[in-house]
Amino acid sequence: MTHDLIVLGAGPAGANAALAAAQAGLKVALLDEQDGAGGQVWRQPLPGLTGLPVSAEARSGDALRAEISASSVDLRLSRRIWSVGGRFRVDALGPQGNETVEAPSLIAATGAHERVVPFPGWTLPGVIGLAAATVLIKSQGVTPGRKVVVAGCGPLLVAVAAGILKLGGDVAGIVDLAGRRDWLAALPSLATQPELLGRGLGWAVKIGAGRVPVYFGHAVKAAQGEHALERIVIAPVGRDGAYASGPDITLETDALCIGHGLVPGAEVTKLLRAEHRFDRLRGGFVPVLDAYGRTTVERLLACGDGAGLRGAIIAEQAGRLAGLAAAHDAGVVPADRFAQIADPILAAISRARPFSDAMAGIMALRPAQVAAIAPETVVCRCEDVTRGEIDAAHEAGAHDLNQLKHFTRCGMGPCQGRMCGDVAAELLASKVGSREQAGYWTGRPPLRPVPFDALMGAFDYSDIPIPEPAPL
Amino acid sequence: MKRLVQDERPLVAIMVDGDSISARAGDPLATALALAGRLRLRASPNAGAPRGAFCHMGVCQECLLHVDGALRQACLTPVRAGMAVELRGVP
């Protein structure tokens, strides 16, 4: 064993888990694919850029990165984790090739990725995810286009629009799936976190001052252009997300940033065959956890958005708890001390819950929006599988997600079903009765695509030692 | 795509399908290509439809291209002077 604990993912959850466990005395390895800690939400800005607006997220990220450097945590960045097995062995591809870490405990804090409900033209260059836009704006100082339209649902919508305006860019419109009524309904819950609500209102003021047209209760019906995006067509939708009667509006744009919430990246807990359950509010299938983040597999814990969407504030706290629980299970934190530290953290999580649930509610997948996908629309981008082909596969006998994959190649491409999986499952669920019936794709290594040449490194055939042939 | 903050990193030349393009050293290749007006990075395998970077965080694999002969994700590959980039299936 190289370490006492391996933490996968250095976002708010994973980094705090690693710090808490290291503080309790464990030897911790913390691995992340990006070249800086902070995850996507507190992503490190590119070095060499000046004049990036300083946000609350940037400050939180800087504080976290400083805390990690000052700790005993063995931080390994730019590591693509492609295999997790045994109890536990992690293989990751890093700058020096493949490396292996081993520990008796593992915490999966792998974060979430974006959900985009397909529409005609969503595959055109110039259409990007909302989370993608936050990466460009926050860490690269880049606006996605000259005339950007921001569309979809959830807090990222306003964050991206305000971020572009703050940089000095132009936003041609905001297309919000939610109506004014939905936001008003969420307001009392949002007001439980005055600082975050204030940040949101600040964004709204920025958008108002920028005279950006906001289309509440609208969705993008189509993106059009020959080789890249030139315009979009939007139409009104009902509260359930299905198109409602009303006129189409055409907006000229060279960049559409669109997202419909997030999906937990629970691949590691699925791969290790922990028990999962479907939770629409938390974004999909999530590992079954106790209050401290323990999964149903011994010494395997999970925390943060990868274990169910709850946002950065709860992720930090859940990370601390999981790190502490791992240390307690390793025998280095006695029970009374464990309760003494854990109880206030549990209380803080309950306080943050109404805000987090309200946000998750606005981002949750709307089944009627999925039902409205046209048959010729591409659902699986990697393999060009359309909704019509998915429906036909069900007719032909594909009754769960793994069968659908075998029938159509949906989810079999290089993104490994991350972009289409949630929507494909929802389409199938509408036919087979429930998301539980439709199930989820079996977790298998490699967790991410890894190039063979990078795994093997540089070598010369003549350098390979060839054993003497056995004597006759 | 446009950069709206000051960039102090050196400008370097990279080759894209035989054309020389200037880019900032260390910029993610996907961003550098978009800043140079190259949004279309490949054609989809079955329909041959134009595709470009989509998630900018290493998940979607839409920005796969060849860098110095090896398949790489442009959003995770930093620009280096003299790198040879080949787009896939783009006429």
Boltz contact constraints between the chains, C-beta under 6 A:
constraints:
  - contact:
      token1: [A, 48]
      token2: [B, 8]
      max_distance: 6.0
  - contact:
      token1: [A, 48]
      token2: [B, 9]
      max_distance: 6.0
  - contact:
      token1: [A, 49]
      token2: [B, 5]
      max_distance: 6.0
  - contact:
      token1: [A, 49]
      token2: [B, 7]
      max_distance: 6.0
  - contact:
      token1: [A, 50]
      token2: [B, 6]
      max_distance: 6.0
  - contact:
      token1: [A, 51]
      token2: [B, 5]
      max_distance: 6.0
  - contact:
      token1: [A, 51]
      token2: [B, 6]
      max_distance: 6.0
  - contact:
      token1: [A, 52]
      token2: [B, 5]
      max_distance: 6.0
  - contact:
      token1: [A, 113]
      token2: [B, 59]
      max_distance: 6.0
  - contact:
      token1: [A, 123]
      token2: [B, 49]
      max_distance: 6.0
  - contact:
      token1: [A, 125]
      token2: [B, 39]
      max_distance: 6.0
  - contact:
      token1: [A, 125]
      token2: [B, 40]
      max_distance: 6.0
  - contact:
      token1: [A, 125]
      token2: [B, 50]
      max_distance: 6.0
  - contact:
      token1: [A, 125]
      token2: [B, 52]
      max_distance: 6.0
  - contact:
      token1: [A, 126]
      token2: [B, 39]
      max_distance: 6.0
  - contact:
      token1: [A, 128]
      token2: [B, 54]
      max_distance: 6.0
  - contact:
      token1: [A, 129]
      token2: [B, 55]
      max_distance: 6.0
  - contact:
      token1: [A, 132]
      token2: [B, 55]
      max_distance: 6.0
  - contact:
      token1: [A, 132]
      token2: [B, 56]
      max_distance: 6.0
  - contact:
      token1: [A, 135]
      token2: [B, 56]
      max_distance: 6.0
  - contact:
      token1: [A, 135]
      token2: [B, 57]
      max_distance: 6.0
  - contact:
      token1: [A, 140]
      token2: [B, 31]
      max_distance: 6.0
  - contact:
      token1: [A, 141]
      token2: [B, 3]
      max_distance: 6.0
  - contact:
      token1: [A, 141]
      token2: [B, 4]
      max_distance: 6.0
  - contact:
      token1: [A, 141]
      token2: [B, 5]
      max_distance: 6.0
  - contact:
      token1: [A, 142]
      token2: [B, 1]
      max_distance: 6.0
  - contact:
      token1: [A, 142]
      token2: [B, 3]
      max_distance: 6.0
  - contact:
      token1: [A, 143]
      token2: [B, 2]
      max_distance: 6.0
  - contact:
      token1: [A, 143]
      token2: [B, 4]
      max_distance: 6.0
  - contact:
      token1: [A, 144]
      token2: [B, 1]
      max_distance: 6.0
  - contact:
      token1: [A, 167]
      token2: [B, 4]
      max_distance: 6.0
  - contact:
      token1: [A, 168]
      token2: [B, 4]
      max_distance: 6.0
  - contact:
      token1: [A, 169]
      token2: [B, 4]
      max_distance: 6.0
  - contact:
      token1: [A, 227]
      token2: [B, 40]
      max_distance: 6.0
  - contact:
      token1: [A, 227]
      token2: [B, 50]
      max_distance: 6.0
  - contact:
      token1: [A, 228]
      token2: [B, 39]
      max_distance: 6.0
  - contact:
      token1: [A, 384]
      token2: [B, 44]
      max_distance: 6.0
  - contact:
      token1: [A, 384]
      token2: [B, 46]
      max_distance: 6.0
  - contact:
      token1: [A, 384]
      token2: [B, 47]
      max_distance: 6.0
  - contact:
      token1: [A, 414]
      token2: [B, 61]
      max_distance: 6.0
  - contact:
      token1: [A, 415]
      token2: [B, 60]
      max_distance: 6.0
  - contact:
      token1: [A, 415]
      token2: [B, 61]
      max_distance: 6.0
  - contact:
      token1: [A, 418]
      token2: [B, 59]
      max_distance: 6.0
  - contact:
      token1: [A, 419]
      token2: [B, 60]
      max_distance: 6.0
  - contact:
      token1: [A, 451]
      token2: [B, 71]
      max_distance: 6.0
  - contact:
      token1: [A, 453]
      token2: [B, 70]
      max_distance: 6.0
